[in-house]
Amino acid sequence: MRKGNSLHIGIISLKLVARLPFWLIYGFSNLFYLVVYYIIGYRKKVVAQNLRNSFPEKSNAELKTITKKFYRHFCDITLEAIKMGSITERDFKERMKVKNPELINRYFDQGKSVVVLTSHHNNWEWGSVFPLFVQYKILGVYKPLHNLHFDKYINSNRARFGAELVPNSTVLRRVIKADKENEPVFVWLAGDQTPPVNTKFWMMFLNQETPFYPGPAAISRRFNYPVIFQNTVKIKRGFYEITFEVLFENAKEYSETEIMMAYIQKMEKTISEQPAYYLWSHRRWKHKRPEDVPMKDLSHK
């Protein structure tokens, strides 16, 4: 079978799975967990190293408990991302509650755009619910996948309720356009993705030297947009709550380092409260800081 045909069949299969009821979705997730954790052992070494480095104070027993809980959650959010292709507006509002949308909407009423910083903690894909709660045009910034067909499928799911998906390479151009047209936009970024190896912006994150894209801070400073932190909490299986918190009202008054440091500290706090629900299978720390690149801190803004 040709690669294109098998991919087409795969996407059709995902669309069929998306139509299954939630109880069956989670039944498949249970089976998926047994395969991923016990049979395949998907990235177990990566997960173990990431957790040990991030939480050196925890015992082996504690880390093992977190690891198993992570894999169960990982399987859940994988199936939840597929289910997003058919989830109804009513189900979405019930399962992904936004506790304080008025905080965001008041900026819209003032004609201000905002930069909203999220992370790969809990269910980030279901952030597509935002158009159902806020008045803004949502600009969901993403890193394109290598497979264009699968990338198109994923983004069609993300855009079902009105979000506009913007590749990270063109986000600045899109924000400039919105600014010129006086269009208030909600620039939604997961700032914990791994940048290219030649990045010059390194900070401490979860006890490890970590490279970051400075883009979120650079955009917010350039246009003086308020910087908002999005905290997503898992209430129970398949149910989440989002709370917004203002980090900076006037970003231009602060350095990129100050903005990114505040964001990192918020991430660390939320991850420590629900440690099993971060994306530990991601090779976040695969690069090592070059000796000639200094660490960013408040003394080197």
C-alpha positions as CSV (number, residue, x, y, z in Angstrom):
1,M,0.0,0.0,0.0
2,R,1.3,3.4,-1.0
3,K,2.2,5.8,1.9
4,G,-0.4,8.4,0.7
5,N,-3.2,5.8,0.8
6,S,-2.2,4.5,4.2
7,L,-2.1,8.1,5.6
8,H,-5.6,8.8,4.1
9,I,-7.0,5.6,5.7
10,G,-5.3,6.6,9.0
11,I,-7.0,10.0,9.0
12,I,-10.4,8.4,8.1
13,S,-9.9,6.0,11.0
14,L,-9.2,8.9,13.4
15,K,-12.4,10.6,12.2
16,L,-14.4,7.5,12.9
17,V,-12.8,7.1,16.4
18,A,-13.8,10.8,17.1
19,R,-17.5,9.9,16.7
20,L,-17.3,7.3,19.5
21,P,-19.0,8.3,22.8
22,F,-16.7,9.4,25.7
23,W,-17.2,6.2,27.7
24,L,-15.8,4.2,24.8
25,I,-13.1,6.7,24.1
26,Y,-11.8,6.2,27.6
27,G,-12.2,2.4,27.3
28,F,-9.8,2.7,24.3
29,S,-7.5,4.9,26.4
30,N,-7.3,2.2,29.1
31,L,-6.1,-0.3,26.4
32,F,-3.8,2.2,24.9
33,Y,-2.2,2.7,28.3
34,L,-1.4,-1.0,28.7
35,V,0.2,-1.1,25.2
36,V,2.2,2.2,25.6
37,Y,3.4,1.6,29.1
38,Y,3.8,-2.1,29.5
39,I,4.4,-3.4,26.0
40,I,6.0,-0.7,24.0
41,G,7.5,1.3,26.9
42,Y,7.2,4.5,24.9
43,R,10.0,6.9,25.9
44,K,10.3,5.5,29.4
45,K,13.9,6.5,29.7
46,V,13.1,10.1,28.6
47,V,10.2,10.3,31.1
48,A,12.3,8.9,33.9
49,Q,15.2,11.2,33.3
50,N,13.0,14.3,33.0
51,L,11.2,13.5,36.2
52,R,14.3,12.7,38.2
53,N,16.1,15.9,37.1
54,S,13.0,18.1,37.7
55,F,12.2,16.6,41.1
56,P,15.4,15.5,42.8
57,E,13.7,15.7,46.2
58,K,11.2,13.0,45.4
59,S,11.7,9.3,46.2
60,N,11.8,6.5,43.6
61,A,8.4,5.4,44.8
62,E,6.9,8.9,44.3
63,L,8.4,9.2,40.8
64,K,7.1,5.8,39.8
65,T,3.6,6.8,40.9
66,I,3.9,10.0,38.9
67,T,5.2,8.1,35.9
68,K,2.2,5.7,35.8
69,K,-0.2,8.5,36.3
70,F,1.5,10.5,33.5
71,Y,1.1,7.6,31.0
72,R,-2.6,7.2,31.8
73,H,-3.1,11.0,31.3
74,F,-1.0,10.9,28.2
75,C,-3.2,8.3,26.7
76,D,-6.3,10.2,27.8
77,I,-5.3,13.5,26.2
78,T,-4.2,11.7,23.0
79,L,-7.8,10.3,22.6
80,E,-9.3,13.6,23.8
81,A,-7.4,15.3,21.0
82,I,-8.9,12.9,18.5
83,K,-12.4,13.3,20.0
84,M,-12.1,17.1,19.4
85,G,-13.0,16.4,15.8
86,S,-16.6,15.7,16.7
87,I,-17.1,17.1,20.2
88,T,-20.2,19.2,20.5
89,E,-20.3,22.8,21.8
90,R,-22.4,21.7,24.7
91,D,-19.9,19.0,25.7
92,F,-17.0,21.3,25.2
93,K,-18.4,23.9,27.5
94,E,-19.2,21.4,30.1
95,R,-15.8,19.6,30.1
96,M,-13.5,22.7,29.6
97,K,-14.7,25.4,31.8
98,V,-13.2,28.9,31.8
99,K,-13.7,30.3,35.3
100,N,-12.9,34.0,34.7
101,P,-13.5,35.0,31.0
102,E,-14.4,38.5,32.2
103,L,-10.7,39.1,32.9
104,I,-9.9,38.7,29.2
105,N,-13.1,40.3,27.9
106,R,-12.5,43.5,29.7
107,Y,-9.3,44.1,27.7
108,F,-11.3,43.5,24.5
109,D,-13.8,46.1,25.6
110,Q,-10.8,48.5,25.9
111,G,-9.7,47.6,22.4
112,K,-6.5,45.9,23.6
113,S,-5.0,42.8,22.3
114,V,-3.5,40.3,24.8
115,V,-0.7,37.7,24.8
116,V,-1.9,34.5,26.6
117,L,0.8,32.1,27.7
118,T,0.0,28.4,28.2
119,S,2.1,25.3,28.4
120,H,2.0,21.6,27.7
121,H,0.3,20.9,31.0
122,N,-3.0,19.1,31.3
123,N,-5.0,19.4,28.1
124,W,-3.6,22.2,25.9
125,E,-5.4,21.0,22.8
126,W,-8.8,21.8,24.2
127,G,-7.9,25.4,24.5
128,S,-9.8,25.5,21.2
129,V,-12.8,26.2,23.5
130,F,-11.8,29.8,23.9
131,P,-13.9,31.2,21.1
132,L,-17.0,30.0,23.0
133,F,-16.1,32.1,26.1
134,V,-14.2,35.2,24.9
135,Q,-15.0,37.9,22.4
136,Y,-11.5,38.0,20.8
137,K,-10.3,36.5,17.5
138,I,-8.1,33.7,18.8
139,L,-4.7,33.4,17.1
140,G,-3.5,29.9,18.0
141,V,0.3,29.9,17.4
142,Y,1.6,26.4,16.5
143,K,4.6,24.7,15.2
144,P,3.7,23.0,11.9
145,L,4.1,19.2,11.7
146,H,6.4,17.7,9.0
147,N,3.5,15.7,7.5
148,L,1.3,18.3,5.8
149,H,-1.8,16.1,5.6
150,F,-1.8,15.2,9.3
151,D,-1.0,18.9,10.1
152,K,-4.1,19.9,8.1
153,Y,-6.2,17.3,9.9
154,I,-5.1,18.5,13.4
155,N,-5.6,22.1,12.6
156,S,-9.1,21.6,11.2
157,N,-10.0,20.1,14.6
158,R,-8.4,23.0,16.5
159,A,-10.2,25.6,14.3
160,R,-13.7,24.1,14.6
161,F,-15.0,26.7,17.0
162,G,-13.5,29.7,15.3
163,A,-9.8,29.9,16.3
164,E,-7.3,31.0,13.6
165,L,-4.2,28.8,13.5
166,V,-1.0,30.8,12.8
167,P,2.4,29.1,12.2
168,N,5.1,30.3,14.6
169,S,7.2,31.5,11.6
170,T,4.4,34.0,10.6
171,V,2.9,35.1,13.9
172,L,4.7,38.4,14.0
173,R,3.4,39.3,10.5
174,R,-0.1,38.4,11.6
175,V,0.1,40.5,14.8
176,I,1.5,43.5,12.9
177,K,-1.5,43.2,10.5
178,A,-4.0,43.1,13.4
179,D,-2.3,46.1,15.1
180,K,-2.4,48.2,11.9
181,E,-6.1,47.3,11.4
182,N,-6.9,48.0,15.1
183,E,-8.2,44.4,15.5
184,P,-8.0,43.2,19.1
185,V,-6.5,39.7,19.0
186,F,-5.9,36.9,21.6
187,V,-2.3,35.7,20.8
188,W,-2.3,32.2,22.3
189,L,1.2,30.7,22.8
190,A,2.7,27.6,24.5
191,G,6.0,29.1,25.4
192,D,7.6,25.9,26.6
193,Q,8.4,24.4,23.2
194,T,11.9,23.6,22.3
195,P,13.6,26.3,20.1
196,P,16.4,25.6,17.6
197,V,19.8,24.5,19.1
198,N,21.4,27.9,18.3
199,T,19.0,29.9,20.5
200,K,20.7,32.5,22.8
201,F,17.9,32.6,25.4
202,W,18.5,30.1,28.3
203,M,16.9,30.1,31.7
204,M,16.5,27.7,34.6
205,F,13.3,25.7,34.4
206,L,12.5,22.8,36.7
207,N,16.0,22.7,38.0
208,Q,17.6,22.4,34.5
209,E,19.2,24.8,32.1
210,T,16.5,25.2,29.4
211,P,16.4,27.1,26.1
212,F,13.3,29.2,25.3
213,Y,11.8,31.1,22.5
214,P,11.8,34.8,23.6
215,G,9.1,35.5,21.1
216,P,6.2,35.7,23.6
217,A,8.0,38.4,25.6
218,A,9.3,40.2,22.4
219,I,5.8,40.4,20.9
220,S,4.2,41.6,24.2
221,R,6.9,44.3,24.7
222,R,6.9,45.5,21.1
223,F,3.1,46.2,21.1
224,N,2.7,46.7,24.9
225,Y,0.1,44.0,25.2
226,P,-1.0,42.7,28.6
227,V,0.6,39.3,29.4
228,I,-1.8,36.7,30.7
229,F,-1.0,33.3,32.2
230,Q,-3.4,30.5,31.6
231,N,-3.6,27.9,34.3
232,T,-5.4,24.6,33.4
233,V,-6.3,22.3,36.2
234,K,-7.6,18.7,35.7
235,I,-10.6,18.2,37.9
236,K,-11.2,14.6,37.0
237,R,-10.9,12.4,33.9
238,G,-12.1,14.4,30.9
239,F,-12.9,17.6,32.8
240,Y,-10.7,20.7,33.2
241,E,-10.9,24.2,34.5
242,I,-9.0,27.3,33.1
243,T,-8.2,30.4,35.1
244,F,-6.5,33.5,33.7
245,E,-4.1,35.6,35.7
246,V,-2.5,38.9,34.7
247,L,1.3,38.8,34.8
248,F,2.0,42.2,33.3
249,E,-0.4,45.0,32.4
250,N,2.2,47.1,30.5
251,A,4.7,44.7,29.1
252,K,6.8,47.5,27.6
253,E,7.9,48.5,31.1
254,Y,9.7,45.1,31.7
255,S,12.5,43.2,30.0
256,E,12.1,40.0,28.1
257,T,14.0,38.3,30.9
258,E,11.5,39.5,33.5
259,I,8.5,38.5,31.5
260,M,9.9,35.0,30.7
261,M,11.0,34.5,34.3
262,A,7.5,35.3,35.6
263,Y,6.0,32.9,33.1
264,I,8.5,30.1,34.0
265,Q,7.8,30.5,37.7
266,K,4.0,30.2,37.1
267,M,4.6,27.1,35.0
268,E,6.7,25.5,37.7
269,K,4.1,26.2,40.4
270,T,1.2,24.7,38.3
271,I,3.4,21.7,37.3
272,S,4.3,21.0,41.0
273,E,0.7,21.0,41.9
274,Q,-0.2,18.4,39.3
275,P,3.1,16.9,38.3
276,A,1.8,13.9,36.4
277,Y,0.0,16.1,33.9
278,Y,3.0,17.7,32.2
279,L,4.4,16.4,28.9
280,W,7.3,14.5,30.3
281,S,7.8,12.4,27.2
282,H,8.9,15.4,25.3
283,R,12.7,15.7,24.8
284,R,12.6,19.2,26.3
285,W,16.2,19.1,27.5
286,K,17.9,17.4,24.6
287,H,20.2,20.4,23.9
288,K,23.0,21.5,26.1
289,R,23.8,25.2,26.5
290,P,26.9,26.3,24.6
291,E,29.7,27.6,26.9
292,D,29.7,31.0,25.2
293,V,26.0,31.5,25.8
294,P,25.2,33.0,29.3
295,M,22.2,32.1,31.4
296,K,19.5,34.8,31.6
297,D,18.7,36.1,35.0
298,L,17.5,39.4,36.5
299,S,21.1,40.7,36.6
300,H,21.3,40.2,32.8
301,K,18.1,41.6,31.6
